[in-house]
Amino acid sequence: MWKVGNVMDDVPLGGDFIGYGFNVTTEQGQQLVVFAYETLAAAEDAARQVEAAVELAILVRGFA
């Protein structure tokens, strides 16, 4: 399954390292996607929602 990382600051947002965000990784720690937001509150809210979606899923499959 996938894992939702902790919210952090200094994530890429528009090419510069600003904003707040989190990664979604494989169980082995391979980064699959990063979500970035302008505010800490927005990043924390989104991380909770993504974590709930991943936690309750019976299958999570990425396509690249």
PQR file with spaces between the fields and no chain letter, atoms N, CA, C, O and H, PARSE charges and radii, in Angstrom:
ATOM       1  N    MET     1       0.824   -1.200    0.000 -0.4000 1.5000
ATOM       2  CA   MET     1       0.000    0.000    0.000 -0.0000 2.0000
ATOM       3  C    MET     1       0.864    1.259    0.000  0.5500 1.7000
ATOM       4  O    MET     1       2.075    1.200    0.217 -0.5500 1.4000
ATOM       5  N    TRP     2       0.245    2.351   -0.237 -0.4000 1.5000
ATOM       6  CA   TRP     2       0.932    3.635   -0.246 -0.0000 2.0000
ATOM       7  C    TRP     2       0.916    4.248    1.146  0.5500 1.7000
ATOM       8  O    TRP     2       0.099    3.886    1.993 -0.5500 1.4000
ATOM       9  H    TRP     2      -0.738    2.399   -0.413  0.4000 1.0000
ATOM      10  N    LYS     3       1.835    5.185    1.368 -0.4000 1.5000
ATOM      11  CA   LYS     3       1.916    5.886    2.653 -0.0000 2.0000
ATOM      12  C    LYS     3       1.877    7.390    2.405  0.5500 1.7000
ATOM      13  O    LYS     3       2.435    7.887    1.426 -0.5500 1.4000
ATOM      14  H    LYS     3       2.499    5.480    0.680  0.4000 1.0000
ATOM      15  N    VAL     4       1.214    8.099    3.298 -0.4000 1.5000
ATOM      16  CA   VAL     4       1.164    9.555    3.242 -0.0000 2.0000
ATOM      17  C    VAL     4       2.189   10.084    4.237  0.5500 1.7000
ATOM      18  O    VAL     4       2.143    9.757    5.422 -0.5500 1.4000
ATOM      19  H    VAL     4       0.761    7.695    4.093  0.4000 1.0000
ATOM      20  N    GLY     5       3.105   10.896    3.749 -0.4000 1.5000
ATOM      21  CA   GLY     5       4.155   11.436    4.600 -0.0000 2.0000
ATOM      22  C    GLY     5       3.677   12.587    5.463  0.5500 1.7000
ATOM      23  O    GLY     5       2.546   13.054    5.326 -0.5500 1.4000
ATOM      24  H    GLY     5       3.143   11.162    2.786  0.4000 1.0000
ATOM      25  N    ASN     6       4.540   13.034    6.344 -0.4000 1.5000
ATOM      26  CA   ASN     6       4.249   14.180    7.203 -0.0000 2.0000
ATOM      27  C    ASN     6       4.224   15.465    6.393  0.5500 1.7000
ATOM      28  O    ASN     6       4.917   15.590    5.383 -0.5500 1.4000
ATOM      29  H    ASN     6       5.459   12.655    6.455  0.4000 1.0000
ATOM      30  N    VAL     7       3.426   16.409    6.842 -0.4000 1.5000
ATOM      31  CA   VAL     7       3.401   17.731    6.210 -0.0000 2.0000
ATOM      32  C    VAL     7       4.721   18.425    6.521  0.5500 1.7000
ATOM      33  O    VAL     7       5.204   18.390    7.653 -0.5500 1.4000
ATOM      34  H    VAL     7       2.863   16.307    7.662  0.4000 1.0000
ATOM      35  N    MET     8       5.295   19.055    5.501 -0.4000 1.5000
ATOM      36  CA   MET     8       6.575   19.743    5.649 -0.0000 2.0000
ATOM      37  C    MET     8       6.502   21.098    4.965  0.5500 1.7000
ATOM      38  O    MET     8       5.586   21.366    4.187 -0.5500 1.4000
ATOM      39  H    MET     8       4.902   19.083    4.582  0.4000 1.0000
ATOM      40  N    ASP     9       7.469   21.943    5.260 -0.4000 1.5000
ATOM      41  CA   ASP     9       7.547   23.216    4.554 -0.0000 2.0000
ATOM      42  C    ASP     9       8.648   23.125    3.506  0.5500 1.7000
ATOM      43  O    ASP     9       9.379   22.137    3.445 -0.5500 1.4000
ATOM      44  H    ASP     9       8.213   21.726    5.892  0.4000 1.0000
ATOM      45  N    ASP    10       8.760   24.151    2.692 -0.4000 1.5000
ATOM      46  CA   ASP    10       9.773   24.194    1.628 -0.0000 2.0000
ATOM      47  C    ASP    10       9.574   23.118    0.567  0.5500 1.7000
ATOM      48  O    ASP    10      10.536   22.475    0.148 -0.5500 1.4000
ATOM      49  H    ASP    10       8.167   24.954    2.741  0.4000 1.0000
ATOM      50  N    VAL    11       8.344   22.922    0.135 -0.4000 1.5000
ATOM      51  CA   VAL    11       8.105   22.002   -0.982 -0.0000 2.0000
ATOM      52  C    VAL    11       7.974   22.802   -2.272  0.5500 1.7000
ATOM      53  O    VAL    11       7.631   23.983   -2.225 -0.5500 1.4000
ATOM      54  H    VAL    11       7.563   23.445    0.475  0.4000 1.0000
ATOM      55  N    PRO    12       8.237   22.190   -3.417 -0.5600 1.5000
ATOM      56  CA   PRO    12       8.174   22.924   -4.677  0.2800 2.0000
ATOM      57  C    PRO    12       6.764   23.436   -4.950  0.5500 1.7000
ATOM      58  O    PRO    12       5.801   22.671   -4.897 -0.5500 1.4000
ATOM      59  N    LEU    13       6.645   24.696   -5.235 -0.4000 1.5000
ATOM      60  CA   LEU    13       5.354   25.300   -5.565 -0.0000 2.0000
ATOM      61  C    LEU    13       5.613   26.331   -6.648  0.5500 1.7000
ATOM      62  O    LEU    13       6.097   27.424   -6.355 -0.5500 1.4000
ATOM      63  H    LEU    13       7.427   25.317   -5.278  0.4000 1.0000
ATOM      64  N    GLY    14       5.304   26.008   -7.873 -0.4000 1.5000
ATOM      65  CA   GLY    14       5.546   26.921   -8.982 -0.0000 2.0000
ATOM      66  C    GLY    14       7.013   27.071   -9.339  0.5500 1.7000
ATOM      67  O    GLY    14       7.427   28.135   -9.801 -0.5500 1.4000
ATOM      68  H    GLY    14       4.910   25.119   -8.111  0.4000 1.0000
ATOM      69  N    GLY    15       7.804   26.037   -9.136 -0.4000 1.5000
ATOM      70  CA   GLY    15       9.211   26.086   -9.486 -0.0000 2.0000
ATOM      71  C    GLY    15      10.123   26.537   -8.363  0.5500 1.7000
ATOM      72  O    GLY    15      11.315   26.230   -8.385 -0.5500 1.4000
ATOM      73  H    GLY    15       7.469   25.173   -8.761  0.4000 1.0000
ATOM      74  N    ASP    16       9.603   27.249   -7.393 -0.4000 1.5000
ATOM      75  CA   ASP    16      10.389   27.686   -6.237 -0.0000 2.0000
ATOM      76  C    ASP    16      10.083   26.780   -5.047  0.5500 1.7000
ATOM      77  O    ASP    16       9.036   26.133   -5.004 -0.5500 1.4000
ATOM      78  H    ASP    16       8.634   27.499   -7.376  0.4000 1.0000
ATOM      79  N    PHE    17      10.993   26.737   -4.091 -0.4000 1.5000
ATOM      80  CA   PHE    17      10.766   25.945   -2.901 -0.0000 2.0000
ATOM      81  C    PHE    17      10.106   26.807   -1.832  0.5500 1.7000
ATOM      82  O    PHE    17      10.761   27.402   -0.976 -0.5500 1.4000
ATOM      83  H    PHE    17      11.844   27.262   -4.126  0.4000 1.0000
ATOM      84  N    ILE    18       8.806   26.843   -1.920 -0.4000 1.5000
ATOM      85  CA   ILE    18       7.990   27.568   -0.948 -0.0000 2.0000
ATOM      86  C    ILE    18       6.741   26.738   -0.689  0.5500 1.7000
ATOM      87  O    ILE    18       6.516   25.741   -1.375 -0.5500 1.4000
ATOM      88  H    ILE    18       8.274   26.360   -2.615  0.4000 1.0000
ATOM      89  N    GLY    19       5.955   27.112    0.252 -0.4000 1.5000
ATOM      90  CA   GLY    19       4.708   26.412    0.506 -0.0000 2.0000
ATOM      91  C    GLY    19       4.872   25.240    1.455  0.5500 1.7000
ATOM      92  O    GLY    19       5.939   25.010    2.024 -0.5500 1.4000
ATOM      93  H    GLY    19       6.139   27.922    0.810  0.4000 1.0000
ATOM      94  N    TYR    20       3.782   24.510    1.604 -0.4000 1.5000
ATOM      95  CA   TYR    20       3.703   23.368    2.514 -0.0000 2.0000
ATOM      96  C    TYR    20       3.148   22.188    1.740  0.5500 1.7000
ATOM      97  O    TYR    20       2.377   22.367    0.797 -0.5500 1.4000
ATOM      98  H    TYR    20       2.916   24.697    1.141  0.4000 1.0000
ATOM      99  N    GLY    21       3.531   20.998    2.129 -0.4000 1.5000
ATOM     100  CA   GLY    21       3.009   19.855    1.411 -0.0000 2.0000
ATOM     101  C    GLY    21       3.423   18.541    2.021  0.5500 1.7000
ATOM     102  O    GLY    21       3.976   18.484    3.120 -0.5500 1.4000
ATOM     103  H    GLY    21       4.157   20.853    2.895  0.4000 1.0000
ATOM     104  N    PHE    22       3.141   17.478    1.277 -0.4000 1.5000
ATOM     105  CA   PHE    22       3.446   16.136    1.737 -0.0000 2.0000
ATOM     106  C    PHE    22       3.630   15.234    0.527  0.5500 1.7000
ATOM     107  O    PHE    22       3.173   15.538   -0.575 -0.5500 1.4000
ATOM     108  H    PHE    22       2.693   17.525    0.385  0.4000 1.0000
ATOM     109  N    ASN    23       4.299   14.133    0.756 -0.4000 1.5000
ATOM     110  CA   ASN    23       4.534   13.121   -0.266 -0.0000 2.0000
ATOM     111  C    ASN    23       3.611   11.937   -0.048  0.5500 1.7000
ATOM     112  O    ASN    23       3.153   11.679    1.066 -0.5500 1.4000
ATOM     113  H    ASN    23       4.670   13.886    1.651  0.4000 1.0000
ATOM     114  N    VAL    24       3.348   11.230   -1.122 -0.4000 1.5000
ATOM     115  CA   VAL    24       2.765    9.899   -1.039 -0.0000 2.0000
ATOM     116  C    VAL    24       3.834    8.965   -1.589  0.5500 1.7000
ATOM     117  O    VAL    24       4.364    9.181   -2.679 -0.5500 1.4000
ATOM     118  H    VAL    24       3.720   11.439   -2.026  0.4000 1.0000
ATOM     119  N    THR    25       4.142    7.928   -0.824 -0.4000 1.5000
ATOM     120  CA   THR    25       5.217    7.000   -1.184 -0.0000 2.0000
ATOM     121  C    THR    25       4.720    5.559   -1.150  0.5500 1.7000
ATOM     122  O    THR    25       3.645    5.263   -0.629 -0.5500 1.4000
ATOM     123  H    THR    25       3.711    7.752    0.062  0.4000 1.0000
ATOM     124  N    THR    26       5.523    4.683   -1.714 -0.4000 1.5000
ATOM     125  CA   THR    26       5.268    3.257   -1.549 -0.0000 2.0000
ATOM     126  C    THR    26       5.684    2.853   -0.142  0.5500 1.7000
ATOM     127  O    THR    26       6.268    3.653    0.589 -0.5500 1.4000
ATOM     128  H    THR    26       6.396    4.923   -2.137  0.4000 1.0000
ATOM     129  N    GLU    27       5.391    1.633    0.234 -0.4000 1.5000
ATOM     130  CA   GLU    27       5.830    1.123    1.543 -0.0000 2.0000
ATOM     131  C    GLU    27       7.342    1.114    1.660  0.5500 1.7000
ATOM     132  O    GLU    27       7.885    1.179    2.763 -0.5500 1.4000
ATOM     133  H    GLU    27       4.917    0.983   -0.360  0.4000 1.0000
ATOM     134  N    GLN    28       8.030    1.033    0.515 -0.4000 1.5000
ATOM     135  CA   GLN    28       9.489    1.031    0.510 -0.0000 2.0000
ATOM     136  C    GLN    28      10.065    2.443    0.497  0.5500 1.7000
ATOM     137  O    GLN    28      11.285    2.603    0.484 -0.5500 1.4000
ATOM     138  H    GLN    28       7.589    0.981   -0.381  0.4000 1.0000
ATOM     139  N    GLY    29       9.219    3.467    0.500 -0.4000 1.5000
ATOM     140  CA   GLY    29       9.690    4.845    0.555 -0.0000 2.0000
ATOM     141  C    GLY    29       9.910    5.505   -0.795  0.5500 1.7000
ATOM     142  O    GLY    29      10.422    6.623   -0.849 -0.5500 1.4000
ATOM     143  H    GLY    29       8.227    3.337    0.510  0.4000 1.0000
ATOM     144  N    GLN    30       9.538    4.845   -1.891 -0.4000 1.5000
ATOM     145  CA   GLN    30       9.691    5.450   -3.214 -0.0000 2.0000
ATOM     146  C    GLN    30       8.616    6.526   -3.399  0.5500 1.7000
ATOM     147  O    GLN    30       7.422    6.254   -3.271 -0.5500 1.4000
ATOM     148  H    GLN    30       9.122    3.937   -1.848  0.4000 1.0000
ATOM     149  N    GLN    31       9.053    7.740   -3.700 -0.4000 1.5000
ATOM     150  CA   GLN    31       8.128    8.856   -3.858 -0.0000 2.0000
ATOM     151  C    GLN    31       7.285    8.662   -5.115  0.5500 1.7000
ATOM     152  O    GLN    31       7.810    8.406   -6.199 -0.5500 1.4000
ATOM     153  H    GLN    31      10.023    7.961   -3.804  0.4000 1.0000
ATOM     154  N    LEU    32       5.967    8.789   -4.949 -0.4000 1.5000
ATOM     155  CA   LEU    32       5.045    8.648   -6.063 -0.0000 2.0000
ATOM     156  C    LEU    32       4.482    9.992   -6.501  0.5500 1.7000
ATOM     157  O    LEU    32       4.313   10.242   -7.695 -0.5500 1.4000
ATOM     158  H    LEU    32       5.541    8.997   -4.069  0.4000 1.0000
ATOM     159  N    VAL    33       4.194   10.849   -5.541 -0.4000 1.5000
ATOM     160  CA   VAL    33       3.586   12.145   -5.844 -0.0000 2.0000
ATOM     161  C    VAL    33       3.837   13.095   -4.675  0.5500 1.7000
ATOM     162  O    VAL    33       3.970   12.669   -3.527 -0.5500 1.4000
ATOM     163  H    VAL    33       4.331   10.646   -4.572  0.4000 1.0000
ATOM     164  N    VAL    34       3.897   14.380   -4.986 -0.4000 1.5000
ATOM     165  CA   VAL    34       3.983   15.408   -3.948 -0.0000 2.0000
ATOM     166  C    VAL    34       2.819   16.368   -4.144  0.5500 1.7000
ATOM     167  O    VAL    34       2.509   16.757   -5.270 -0.5500 1.4000
ATOM     168  H    VAL    34       3.789   14.726   -5.918  0.4000 1.0000
ATOM     169  N    PHE    35       2.185   16.744   -3.059 -0.4000 1.5000
ATOM     170  CA   PHE    35       1.119   17.735   -3.065 -0.0000 2.0000
ATOM     171  C    PHE    35       1.659   18.975   -2.368  0.5500 1.7000
ATOM     172  O    PHE    35       2.253   18.869   -1.294 -0.5500 1.4000
ATOM     173  H    PHE    35       2.437   16.428   -2.144  0.4000 1.0000
ATOM     174  N    ALA    36       1.462   20.156   -2.965 -0.4000 1.5000
ATOM     175  CA   ALA    36       1.959   21.407   -2.373 -0.0000 2.0000
ATOM     176  C    ALA    36       0.822   22.417   -2.266  0.5500 1.7000
ATOM     177  O    ALA    36      -0.041   22.495   -3.141 -0.5500 1.4000
ATOM     178  H    ALA    36       0.980   20.241   -3.837  0.4000 1.0000
ATOM     179  N    TYR    37       0.833   23.187   -1.186 -0.4000 1.5000
ATOM     180  CA   TYR    37      -0.214   24.161   -0.885 -0.0000 2.0000
ATOM     181  C    TYR    37       0.413   25.446   -0.374  0.5500 1.7000
ATOM     182  O    TYR    37       1.541   25.448    0.121 -0.5500 1.4000
ATOM     183  H    TYR    37       1.534   23.124   -0.475  0.4000 1.0000
ATOM     184  N    GLU    38      -0.318   26.522   -0.497 -0.4000 1.5000
ATOM     185  CA   GLU    38       0.191   27.822   -0.047 -0.0000 2.0000
ATOM     186  C    GLU    38       0.188   27.971    1.460  0.5500 1.7000
ATOM     187  O    GLU    38       1.000   28.720    2.003 -0.5500 1.4000
ATOM     188  H    GLU    38      -1.234   26.520   -0.899  0.4000 1.0000
ATOM     189  N    THR    39      -0.720   27.267    2.160 -0.4000 1.5000
ATOM     190  CA   THR    39      -0.809   27.418    3.612 -0.0000 2.0000
ATOM     191  C    THR    39      -0.634   26.080    4.321  0.5500 1.7000
ATOM     192  O    THR    39      -0.922   25.020    3.765 -0.5500 1.4000
ATOM     193  H    THR    39      -1.380   26.659    1.719  0.4000 1.0000
ATOM     194  N    LEU    40      -0.161   26.153    5.543 -0.4000 1.5000
ATOM     195  CA   LEU    40       0.013   24.966    6.365 -0.0000 2.0000
ATOM     196  C    LEU    40      -1.335   24.302    6.634  0.5500 1.7000
ATOM     197  O    LEU    40      -1.444   23.077    6.585 -0.5500 1.4000
ATOM     198  H    LEU    40       0.073   27.014    5.995  0.4000 1.0000
ATOM     199  N    ALA    41      -2.349   25.093    6.914 -0.4000 1.5000
ATOM     200  CA   ALA    41      -3.676   24.538    7.205 -0.0000 2.0000
ATOM     201  C    ALA    41      -4.220   23.743    6.025  0.5500 1.7000
ATOM     202  O    ALA    41      -4.788   22.667    6.211 -0.5500 1.4000
ATOM     203  H    ALA    41      -2.261   26.088    6.954  0.4000 1.0000
ATOM     204  N    ALA    42      -4.051   24.261    4.821 -0.4000 1.5000
ATOM     205  CA   ALA    42      -4.534   23.557    3.632 -0.0000 2.0000
ATOM     206  C    ALA    42      -3.785   22.245    3.433  0.5500 1.7000
ATOM     207  O    ALA    42      -4.389   21.232    3.079 -0.5500 1.4000
ATOM     208  H    ALA    42      -3.589   25.135    4.670  0.4000 1.0000
ATOM     209  N    ALA    43      -2.480   22.258    3.657 -0.4000 1.5000
ATOM     210  CA   ALA    43      -1.677   21.040    3.509 -0.0000 2.0000
ATOM     211  C    ALA    43      -2.073   19.992    4.543  0.5500 1.7000
ATOM     212  O    ALA    43      -2.197   18.813    4.213 -0.5500 1.4000
ATOM     213  H    ALA    43      -1.990   23.081    3.945  0.4000 1.0000
ATOM     214  N    GLU    44      -2.269   20.410    5.780 -0.4000 1.5000
ATOM     215  CA   GLU    44      -2.656   19.471    6.836 -0.0000 2.0000
ATOM     216  C    GLU    44      -4.024   18.860    6.562  0.5500 1.7000
ATOM     217  O    GLU    44      -4.226   17.663    6.763 -0.5500 1.4000
ATOM     218  H    GLU    44      -2.168   21.368    6.047  0.4000 1.0000
ATOM     219  N    ASP    45      -4.962   19.686    6.103 -0.4000 1.5000
ATOM     220  CA   ASP    45      -6.304   19.200    5.785 -0.0000 2.0000
ATOM     221  C    ASP    45      -6.253   18.189    4.645  0.5500 1.7000
ATOM     222  O    ASP    45      -6.872   17.128    4.721 -0.5500 1.4000
ATOM     223  H    ASP    45      -4.798   20.658    5.940  0.4000 1.0000
ATOM     224  N    ALA    46      -5.524   18.517    3.601 -0.4000 1.5000
ATOM     225  CA   ALA    46      -5.414   17.618    2.449 -0.0000 2.0000
ATOM     226  C    ALA    46      -4.727   16.313    2.833  0.5500 1.7000
ATOM     227  O    ALA    46      -5.148   15.242    2.396 -0.5500 1.4000
ATOM     228  H    ALA    46      -5.021   19.379    3.538  0.4000 1.0000
ATOM     229  N    ALA    47      -3.682   16.389    3.639 -0.4000 1.5000
ATOM     230  CA   ALA    47      -2.971   15.179    4.056 -0.0000 2.0000
ATOM     231  C    ALA    47      -3.898   14.243    4.827  0.5500 1.7000
ATOM     232  O    ALA    47      -3.849   13.027    4.638 -0.5500 1.4000
ATOM     233  H    ALA    47      -3.340   17.259    3.993  0.4000 1.0000
ATOM     234  N    ARG    48      -4.740   14.799    5.691 -0.4000 1.5000
ATOM     235  CA   ARG    48      -5.699   13.970    6.431 -0.0000 2.0000
ATOM     236  C    ARG    48      -6.678   13.283    5.479  0.5500 1.7000
ATOM     237  O    ARG    48      -7.007   12.109    5.650 -0.5500 1.4000
ATOM     238  H    ARG    48      -4.780   15.786    5.845  0.4000 1.0000
ATOM     239  N    GLN    49      -7.136   14.028    4.481 -0.4000 1.5000
ATOM     240  CA   GLN    49      -8.088   13.451    3.525 -0.0000 2.0000
ATOM     241  C    GLN    49      -7.442   12.355    2.675  0.5500 1.7000
ATOM     242  O    GLN    49      -8.042   11.301    2.463 -0.5500 1.4000
ATOM     243  H    GLN    49      -6.869   14.981    4.343  0.4000 1.0000
ATOM     244  N    VAL    50      -6.241   12.596    2.196 -0.4000 1.5000
ATOM     245  CA   VAL    50      -5.554   11.600    1.382 -0.0000 2.0000
ATOM     246  C    VAL    50      -5.223   10.374    2.227  0.5500 1.7000
ATOM     247  O    VAL    50      -5.354    9.242    1.761 -0.5500 1.4000
ATOM     248  H    VAL    50      -5.754   13.453    2.369  0.4000 1.0000
ATOM     249  N    GLU    51      -4.798   10.596    3.460 -0.4000 1.5000
ATOM     250  CA   GLU    51      -4.486    9.476    4.345 -0.0000 2.0000
ATOM     251  C    GLU    51      -5.722    8.605    4.581  0.5500 1.7000
ATOM     252  O    GLU    51      -5.618    7.378    4.580 -0.5500 1.4000
ATOM     253  H    GLU    51      -4.692   11.515    3.838  0.4000 1.0000
ATOM     254  N    ALA    52      -6.886    9.223    4.783 -0.4000 1.5000
ATOM     255  CA   ALA    52      -8.115    8.463    4.981 -0.0000 2.0000
ATOM     256  C    ALA    52      -8.462    7.664    3.721  0.5500 1.7000
ATOM     257  O    ALA    52      -8.883    6.511    3.813 -0.5500 1.4000
ATOM     258  H    ALA    52      -6.970   10.220    4.785  0.4000 1.0000
ATOM     259  N    ALA    53      -8.290    8.266    2.563 -0.4000 1.5000
ATOM     260  CA   ALA    53      -8.586    7.572    1.310 -0.0000 2.0000
ATOM     261  C    ALA    53      -7.673    6.371    1.108  0.5500 1.7000
ATOM     262  O    ALA    53      -8.132    5.302    0.706 -0.5500 1.4000
ATOM     263  H    ALA    53      -7.948    9.203    2.487  0.4000 1.0000
ATOM     264  N    VAL    54      -6.394    6.540    1.382 -0.4000 1.5000
ATOM     265  CA   VAL    54      -5.431    5.459    1.212 -0.0000 2.0000
ATOM     266  C    VAL    54      -5.667    4.369    2.258  0.5500 1.7000
ATOM     267  O    VAL    54      -5.602    3.179    1.946 -0.5500 1.4000
ATOM     268  H    VAL    54      -6.021    7.409    1.708  0.4000 1.0000
ATOM     269  N    GLU    55      -5.936    4.772    3.479 -0.4000 1.5000
ATOM     270  CA   GLU    55      -6.111    3.820    4.574 -0.0000 2.0000
ATOM     271  C    GLU    55      -7.305    2.899    4.339  0.5500 1.7000
ATOM     272  O    GLU    55      -7.230    1.711    4.656 -0.5500 1.4000
ATOM     273  H    GLU    55      -5.989    5.738    3.732  0.4000 1.0000
ATOM     274  N    LEU    56      -8.391    3.413    3.798 -0.4000 1.5000
ATOM     275  CA   LEU    56      -9.606    2.632    3.622 -0.0000 2.0000
ATOM     276  C    LEU    56      -9.662    1.878    2.301  0.5500 1.7000
ATOM     277  O    LEU    56     -10.561    1.064    2.093 -0.5500 1.4000
ATOM     278  H    LEU    56      -8.452    4.377    3.541  0.4000 1.0000
ATOM     279  N    ALA    57      -8.734    2.134    1.427 -0.4000 1.5000
ATOM     280  CA   ALA    57      -8.748    1.485    0.113 -0.0000 2.0000
ATOM     281  C    ALA    57      -8.327    0.025    0.220  0.5500 1.7000
ATOM     282  O    ALA    57      -7.446   -0.331    1.004 -0.5500 1.4000
ATOM     283  H    ALA    57      -8.004    2.796    1.596  0.4000 1.0000
ATOM     284  N    ILE    58      -8.971   -0.804   -0.580 -0.4000 1.5000
ATOM     285  CA   ILE    58      -8.567   -2.213   -0.618 -0.0000 2.0000
ATOM     286  C    ILE    58      -7.501   -2.429   -1.695  0.5500 1.7000
ATOM     287  O    ILE    58      -6.839   -3.466   -1.719 -0.5500 1.4000
ATOM     288  H    ILE    58      -9.686   -0.514   -1.216  0.4000 1.0000
ATOM     289  N    LEU    59      -7.340   -1.433   -2.593 -0.4000 1.5000
ATOM     290  CA   LEU    59      -6.293   -1.489   -3.606 -0.0000 2.0000
ATOM     291  C    LEU    59      -5.920   -0.073   -3.984  0.5500 1.7000
ATOM     292  O    LEU    59      -6.790    0.761   -4.237 -0.5500 1.4000
ATOM     293  H    LEU    59      -7.878   -0.591   -2.573  0.4000 1.0000
ATOM     294  N    VAL    60      -4.642    0.195   -4.021 -0.4000 1.5000
ATOM     295  CA   VAL    60      -4.131    1.482   -4.506 -0.0000 2.0000
ATOM     296  C    VAL    60      -3.078    1.141   -5.553  0.5500 1.7000
ATOM     297  O    VAL    60      -2.091    0.467   -5.256 -0.5500 1.4000
ATOM     298  H    VAL    60      -3.936   -0.483   -3.815  0.4000 1.0000
ATOM     299  N    ARG    61      -3.292    1.606   -6.770 -0.4000 1.5000
ATOM     300  CA   ARG    61      -2.374    1.269   -7.852 -0.0000 2.0000
ATOM     301  C    ARG    61      -2.025    2.543   -8.617  0.5500 1.7000
ATOM     302  O    ARG    61      -2.909    3.288   -9.039 -0.5500 1.4000
ATOM     303  H    ARG    61      -4.093    2.153   -7.011  0.4000 1.0000
ATOM     304  N    GLY    62      -0.763    2.774   -8.783 -0.4000 1.5000
ATOM     305  CA   GLY    62      -0.317    3.936   -9.550 -0.0000 2.0000
ATOM     306  C    GLY    62      -0.045    3.554  -10.990  0.5500 1.7000
ATOM     307  O    GLY    62       0.354    2.427  -11.287 -0.5500 1.4000
ATOM     308  H    GLY    62      -0.045    2.168   -8.440  0.4000 1.0000
ATOM     309  N    PHE    63      -0.263    4.493  -11.866 -0.4000 1.5000
ATOM     310  CA   PHE    63       0.014    4.303  -13.276 -0.0000 2.0000
ATOM     311  C    PHE    63       0.914    5.431  -13.727  0.5500 1.7000
ATOM     312  O    PHE    63       0.566    6.602  -13.572 -0.5500 1.4000
ATOM     313  H    PHE    63      -0.587    5.408  -11.626  0.4000 1.0000
ATOM     314  N    ALA    64       2.053    5.101  -14.275 -0.4000 1.5000
ATOM     315  CA   ALA    64       2.973    6.145  -14.730 -0.0000 2.0000
ATOM     316  C    ALA    64       3.351    5.930  -16.179  0.5500 1.7000
ATOM     317  O    ALA    64       4.121    6.711  -16.739 -0.5500 1.4000
ATOM     318  H    ALA    64       2.336    4.151  -14.400  0.4000 1.0000
